[in-house]
Amino acid sequence: MNLRRVVLLAAALAALAATTGCAVKANNYQPSISNVGLLNKSGTAKVAAGDFTVQAGATGGTSITLRTSSMTPPETADYAAYVANALKSELELAKRLDPKASIQITGTLLKNDIAAGGISRNSGEIEARFVVRRDGAVTFDKTKRATDEWESSFAAAIAIPKAQQQYPSLVQKLLEALYSDADFQAALR
């Protein structure tokens, strides 16, 4: 087979792969040691993680579009549950999680998106409203947002796995923004 045929065959296969969408799973969340450290340094009390929901009509609540593919959470029905599990894992590592605590954190996922169509760089953003209640009374109610940007490729075979890999980092940044908030820290003391 000559070089021209090989190039044409490779181009045809690439075009076929680009037009046939497939579903991929987001990578599992890995707790951030830095985030756990923030929780430990803040002197927070024991807390319970309550309900986390997706706001009606929110972008990326159950699936994130990555070019012709869709990325869904690995073990949960939606990305609000993904964020809740991430929060719980870090609270647990910081020895702050207690399902019976009088302080409870709940959340609403407002936006969750990855722009994976760039030629050499892609980005993501996530936004959630967090509410802390102590004995039922609201002591904290704020929206937190995080963005991330990373090197990528025009080739979907590189861009999509890279977006999967970067998603947990985006959630880590969201939780870092929450834990770093002085009002949040005060609400948990």
N, C-alpha and C positions, 0 to 999 in steps of 0.2 A: 504494500500500500504506500502510495507516495505521500509526501508531507502535506500537500494540499488536501487530500482526502481525510487525513487524520485531523487536520484543523477544522474542516467542515463537520466531521462527525462529532468532534468535541464541542463545537458551537451548537450543533443540533441537540446534543444531550444536555448542555447547559440551559438552552431555551426550554426544553421539555421540563427540566427540573424546576425552572423558575415559574412555569405556568401551572404546575401541579402543586397546590398548597397542601401542607400537612400540618398536623398538630404536634407541638412539642411541649414538654413540661419545663417549667421554671426549675432552676436548681434549688435544692433544699437549702434552707436558711442555716447559716453557720453563725452562732453568736459572736459578737464583736467583744474582744477582751477589753478594748478601750471603753465601750459602752458599759460593760459590767463594772469597770473601774469608776466610771462616772456615778453609777448607782451606789457603789460602796463609799465613795468620797462624800456624797451628798447627805449621808446620815438619814436616809429615808427609813420610814417604818415599814412594817409588813403590809403588803397590799394584795388585793384580789384582782384578777383580770375578769371583767364582765363581758357583756356582749359587744361584739364588733360587727358592724353591718356595712353594706355598700349602699351609698346614697342612690336613690332611684335615678336611672339615666346616667350614672357616672361612667366616664370613659375607663375602660379596662377593669371593670369590676370582677368579671369572671374570666376574661380572656384578653390578651394583649395581641394586637396584630403586628406581626413581624414580616413585612413584605407580603408574600403570598401564604405565609404560615400563621398559625395562631398559637400563642403560648398560654397554657393554663397552669394553675398551681399544681404542685406535685402531689399533695396529699389532702387537699381541702377543696371545698366546692367553689370558693371564691377567694379573691385576694385580701379581703377584710380578715378572713380567718388566717391567712398566711401572716399578716401583720400581727394579729393577736398571738399566734404561736411564736413568732419571733420575740415579741414583748415578754411572753411567759418564759421563754427559754433564758432570756437575759436576767429577768427578775429571779428566776430559780437559781442561776449560777451565782447571783449576788446575795443569795439567801434572803430574798425579800418577798418571795411569793408565798401567799397563804390564802387559800380559797375561803377561809372563814374571817378574814380581816375586815375591820369596819371601814377601811379605805378601799374604794373600788375604782379601777380605771376602765372606761368604755371608749369605744371609738367608732367613727364613721369614715369609711374610705370615700374621698371626694373625687380624686383623679389618680390615674395610674396608667402611664403611657410610656412607650419607648419608640423613638424615631430611629428606625433601623434602615432607612433608605439612603443614607449618606454615602458619598463616594469613599471618603477616608476616615470620617469621624461620625459617630452616632451618639445619641443622648437619651436620657430618660428623666421622667419627673414623676413624683408621687406626692399626694397631698391628702392629709387626714385631719379630722377634728377629734381631739382627745378631751374627754371629760373625766374629772376626778370628783368623786363624792365621798364625803366622810359622814357616816351614819345617815345617808340619804341626802345630805345637803351638798350642793355643788360648791367646790372650793377651787376648781380650775376648769376653764373651758376655753381652749384655744385651737386654732388651726395651725398645723405645722406642714411645711413643704420642704422637699429635698430634690435636688437635681444632680445629675452626674453626666459626665461626658467621657468617651473613651475612643481609642484608636480602633478603626474597623476596616472594612473593605467594601468595594462595590460588589464583590462576589457574595451571593447569598450564602454559599457554603461556608463562608468565614463569618459574615455579619450576623447570621442568626445564632450560631453557637456562642458567639461573643456576647450577644445581648442576653442569652440565657445565663451566661457566666456572670455578667455584670448586675443582673437584677437583685440578688441578695445584698450587694454593696449599696444599691439605691435604698433599700429598706433599712440597712444599718445607718445610713445618713439621716433618714427620717427619724429613727429612734434617738440618734445622737442629738438632733435638734430638740426633741422633746426632753430628754434627760438633762440637757444643758440649760434649759429654761429655769431661771431662779424662781419664778412663780410655781412651776411644777414641783420643784424641790421643796418649796415651802408647803405646798399642799400635801406632801407626803410625809411631813414631819409630825 
